[in-house]
Amino acid sequence: MDISDFTKTTRYMPNDAFYFDEETNETKTAKVVETTWSHHNEKLSDFTFCLRENHEDYQNKVNGEEQRIMEKWFAELGYNEDIYIIKDWIIKEKYKIEDEEQIQNWLKPNGAQVVESKDAETI
Amino acid sequence: MTLPSSGALDFNSIRAEFGGPSSNVTMSTYNRGGTYTYAVPANANIPTGTTDTIEVSDFYGAKNTTDYLGNVGGAHNSGGKAPKQYYGNSNSIVGPLPSLSDQSMKVGSQSFTAITEFFMQSDGASGGGGNFDFTIYFDSGAGTSVYGNTSIWASRQFKIYNSSGTLQNTFTMSNCAGFQAVALIPAGALVYTAPGATGNYKESLDNGRNAFGTNPAAPSPLQPADGNPALGFGTGSFLNGQYYVQAF
């Protein structure tokens, strides 16, 4: 199940913030940006995140918050974490055999890619 | 960046530095070891318990999360006749492990923002059965000028803290890490770099390079990559839950 159907909007907060610039050793002020995530499924909650503009880790922090929101929506939808996992906004069965490598490992658990072959004389 | 160590400081600035929701947010949101305030030595003045008294002044000089990798790791056992136990986070290699929500950290003087794998693996139904390996995938696009830089990688320590800020272990890369493959490996030999040209680091490949110690460019004596045995590196089960990593 794909839950990537959401809208992300930003706006400035009314008050500026203080921070210490380690390069110039000065206390400076910056605008604060609020990001809001709204899912198109109305049963799921909206979430917000505030961070100062031009924060040196801005994109990573917003991405990290988006990952946490993805987990929160996953929980709100009622999925059992022991059975399901969410990655890249797709909810799928945790232990489902999908790719060719997994299939081969399932069919031949001691295949050459797991246990190195030895000739009969060595054995 | 940090918060000012004196003078004007308010709740709005704390939130703008560490990040956080715009509503339903309290000072306890920023307890050390919580989602937004990492339990690292620089934040030692910030209380950990949700019932502790917390004040704006506790945040003077506090450091945001930028330079540290902080994630909630998971556990996975592959099962089968040759089971492998995994602990940590994975965006793609180990599907059942959770993805990394924080992908940035500083290693030496170099900042990375697209780390995709951070996990330990070992053999056995519950791990600890040998073939220990530690995997970190750094930014794929940083290039060989970064990955061939010995000042960043050689003998680099990765200190791993738990949610209380207690040091769980220190993983140290080999003193060969960062050396250009051509400087260490004779022509025609299997080429290993640590990390590789696209940022993939594996402890096993790092130590595989030590076999080429007769090359005159190799550091002497060679010291392999390893966790600190005195702290019980074990299976890496301390990556199952909240952890923070410092490597600068």
Interface residues (C-beta under 8 A of the other chain):
Chain A: M13 N15 D16 A17 F18 Y19 F20 D21 E22 T27 A30 V32 E34 F47 T48 F49 C50 L51 R52 H55 E56 D57 Q59 N60 K61 N63 G64 E65 Q67 R68 E71 I85 K87 D88 K94 Y95 N105 W106 P109 N110 V114 V115
Chain B: M1 T2 L3 P4 S5 G7 A8 L9 D10 N12 S13 R15 A16 E17 G19 G20 P21 S22 S23 T35 G61 N64 T65 T66 S78 G80 K81 A82 N91 G95 P96 P98 S99 L100 S101 D102 Q103 S104 T113
